């Protein structure tokens, strides 16, 4: 399914799942987008099968879990070597996520957590062994996310004329 095929119902479903996938039921979503809960369930299944919805992930406060160090690392790997290195990188202890960027330098963004300085240093050492050149390390204070607003509220059944 190409993005131009997304109708307002699918966009509404995506918006509401991004807003809170855990607490939004198919019934509640259906009421907001104007279709039955079974239609919502079928649409979600189709969005998953088409690779538009690729997973459901909790947002974790790592400090509350005892991970006192939460870092964002900007790193560089040579273009062309990314596939294998990124696969190996996600298995490094403490690596939470890896984002590949379309740049020549600092073409990786790595989210890393650890309980202490020693764990962080060990993970960074493993990254270096993989051939990753670390450009910058920042301590993360907080991450905020919101639904992609272009899926927006166009799906509501409210009449804006009155």
C-alpha positions, 0 to 999 in steps of 0.5 A: 500500500503506497502512502497515497492510498491511505484514506482518512480512516487509515490515517486516523487509525495510525494517528490514534495508535501513535497517540496511545496504542496500548490504551486505544481499543478498536472500539474507541478508535472506531468511534473516533474515525466513524467505522466499526471495531471490526473494520478497525481491526481489519485495517490494522491487520492490513496496515501491519501486513503492508509493512506500514505498522512495523511494531508497537514499542513501550516508552521506558524511563530508563532512570527508573529501571536503574539505568543511570546513563542514557546517551545519544551517540552520533557515529560514522561508518563507511557508506556501503558497510552499514548493513552488516555493522548495524546488524552487529551494533544492535546486539551490543549490550545497552544499545536501545536503538540505531537510526541510519542517517543519510549523511556522509559523516555522523551517519548513525544515531545510537541510543545507549543505556547502562547502569554505570560508567564501566558498562558504557565504556564496555559498550563503546569499546565494542562499537569501536571494535565494529569499526564505528567512529564515534563523533559525539556523545550526549547525555539524554535528559528526556525524549518526547514523542507525539503522533505525526500531525499530518495524520491529524484530526481529519478523520473525526466525524465532527461537523466544523460548520456549526 
